[in-house]
Amino acid sequence: MTAKAPPLPGDWSQTSIAGTGVWSVGPVWYDRPAGRYALYVTPALCNAYGVLHGGALATFVDSQATAVRDYGDNDPADHTPTISLSVDYISPVPCGSWLIGDVTLLRTTRNMIFIQSVLTVAGEIVARSNAIYRNAIGKVVP
């Protein structure tokens, strides 16, 4: 793991995705004002071919709401369970690279949050995702 922020301009903060079983991923970095999140791809997350394992990428993608939502003091009651998650794997993510997700908050309702993300490595698109999360705090953002 790296304690250094991604080599991109921005207001980067660090978090982790824990308690996810085999795919505990982190540290994960996010730049909430820009709606971005990032992961440094370590050997522990890579498969026998030296690229990021699809399950690890899906776990990382499932954290995309962190890039656009402020959870305050991380109260478990504010957790946003995943309703639906789809990932399109476009090209391999090499070990030792920075994976960057650009997140778009499409819509929130009192009960749901709709988000999409485009993931890149060195400016090249490697994956995209769509997700729907439960809006546990009921805050609607226009």
Secondary structure, DSSP 4 states (H G I P E B T S, - for coil): ---SPPSSSS--EEEEE-SSGGG-EEEEEEEGGGTEEEEE--GGGB-TTSBB-HHHHHHHHTTGGGGT---TTT-GGG---EEEEEEEE-S--BTT-EEEEEEEEEEE-SSEEEEEEEEEETTEEEEEEEEEEE-TT-----
